[in-house]
């Protein structure tokens, strides 16, 4: 076997490992990005513990096929970036926020689909995932809802105690 074949096989194994280790993989079309724009995107993904990579579509298709997933065959064409994320929503929301903050990116970075917890998600689903707040925000909201009745009770009891004295 040739060295090139072995190198490609190693890359496919690397991709399979990243897909398996990630809770979500966002597949996005990118076009005409400047070096500064790509660097800024990579930094935003890095801050969220996500990894932005560009691989050959055929190698990613091979990795998905070896994992038994064939739903992405239609999305793996053209200039494609892959974002490997440790949670379900961060990759989608970072792309949405970057496009909102920098309108020039609206045509340059377009999410095609995602692989979330072992399931295929189309472009509309990616937009819906981007609208979901992060885990930390959801936990904070839940704790606020749990704490509000107790805080209100304490406020009322204090007001009653202040009136009697």
C-alpha positions in Angstrom: 0.0 0.0 0.0 1.1 3.5 -0.7 2.1 6.1 1.9 -0.7 8.4 0.7 -3.3 5.7 1.3 -2.0 5.1 4.8 -2.0 8.8 5.5 -5.7 9.1 4.4 -6.6 6.1 6.5 -5.0 7.8 9.5 -7.0 11.0 8.8 -10.3 9.0 8.6 -9.5 7.3 12.0 -8.8 10.8 13.4 -12.1 12.1 12.1 -14.0 9.0 13.5 -12.4 9.6 16.9 -13.4 13.3 16.9 -17.0 12.5 15.8 -17.3 9.8 18.5 -15.8 12.1 21.2 -18.1 15.0 20.3 -21.7 15.5 21.4 -22.3 17.4 18.2 -20.7 18.1 14.9 -21.8 21.1 12.9 -21.2 21.0 9.1 -21.0 24.5 7.6 -20.4 25.8 4.1 -17.8 28.5 4.0 -16.8 30.7 1.1 -14.5 33.7 0.6 -13.5 34.0 4.2 -10.5 36.2 4.9 -7.7 35.0 7.2 -8.8 37.5 9.9 -12.4 36.2 9.7 -11.3 32.5 10.0 -9.0 33.4 12.9 -11.8 35.2 14.7 -14.1 32.2 14.2 -11.5 29.7 15.3 -10.9 31.8 18.5 -14.6 31.9 19.3 -14.9 28.2 18.9 -11.8 27.6 20.9 -13.2 29.6 23.8 -16.2 27.3 23.9 -14.0 24.2 23.7 -15.1 23.5 20.1 -12.7 22.6 17.3 -13.1 24.2 13.8 -11.5 22.0 11.2 -11.5 21.7 7.4 -11.2 18.2 6.0 -11.7 16.7 2.6 -15.3 15.8 2.1 -14.5 12.3 0.9 -12.6 11.5 4.0 -15.4 12.7 6.3 -17.9 10.8 4.2 -15.8 7.7 4.7 -15.6 8.3 8.4 -19.3 8.7 8.7 -19.9 5.6 6.6 -17.6 3.6 8.8 -19.7 4.8 11.8 -22.8 3.7 10.0 -24.2 7.2 9.3 -25.1 7.9 5.7 -27.4 10.9 6.1 -24.7 13.4 5.4 -23.8 12.3 1.9 -25.8 15.2 0.3 -24.2 17.8 2.6 -20.6 16.8 2.0 -19.9 18.8 -1.1 -18.2 22.2 -1.8 -16.1 24.1 0.7 -17.1 22.5 4.1 -16.0 23.2 7.6 -16.5 20.9 10.5 -17.1 22.1 14.1 -16.6 19.4 16.8 -18.4 20.4 20.0 -18.4 19.1 23.6 -22.1 19.9 23.9 -25.2 20.0 21.7 -25.8 23.7 21.1 -22.5 25.7 21.3 -21.4 25.3 17.7 -24.7 26.3 16.3 -25.1 29.3 18.6 -21.5 30.5 18.0 -22.1 30.5 14.2 -25.5 32.3 14.7 -23.9 34.9 17.0 -20.9 35.5 14.7 -23.3 36.1 11.7 -25.4 38.4 13.8 -22.4 40.4 15.1 -20.7 40.5 11.7 -23.4 40.7 8.9 -20.6 40.2 6.3 -20.4 36.6 7.4 -24.1 35.9 6.6 -23.3 34.7 3.1 -19.8 33.4 3.9 -20.6 30.9 6.7 -23.9 28.9 6.3 -24.7 25.9 8.5 -25.7 22.9 6.3 -26.5 20.3 9.0 -25.3 18.8 12.2 -24.8 15.4 13.9 -26.2 15.8 17.4 -26.2 12.9 19.9 -26.1 10.4 17.1 -28.9 11.9 15.0 -28.9 13.9 11.8 -30.2 17.5 12.1 -31.0 19.6 9.0 -30.3 23.3 8.4 -33.6 24.4 10.0 -32.8 22.2 13.1 -29.4 23.9 13.4 -31.2 27.3 13.5 -33.5 26.0 16.3 -30.5 24.6 18.2 -28.8 28.0 17.9 -31.8 29.6 19.7 -31.5 27.3 22.7 -29.5 28.9 25.5 -26.3 27.2 26.9 -26.5 24.7 29.7 -25.2 27.2 32.2 -27.9 29.7 31.3 -30.6 27.1 31.5 -29.4 25.9 35.0 -29.3 29.5 36.2 -32.9 30.1 35.1 -34.0 26.9 36.7 -32.3 27.8 40.0 -33.8 31.3 39.8 -37.3 29.7 39.4 -36.7 27.4 42.4 -35.2 30.2 44.6 -37.9 32.8 43.8 -40.8 31.3 46.0 -38.4 30.9 49.0 -37.1 34.5 48.6 -40.6 35.9 48.3 -41.7 34.0 51.5 -38.7 35.3 53.4 -39.5 38.9 52.2 -43.1 38.6 53.4 -42.1 37.1 56.7 -39.6 39.9 57.2 -42.3 42.5 56.4 -44.7 41.0 58.9 -41.9 40.9 61.6 -41.0 44.6 60.9 -44.7 45.6 61.2 -45.0 44.0 64.7 -42.0 45.7 66.1 
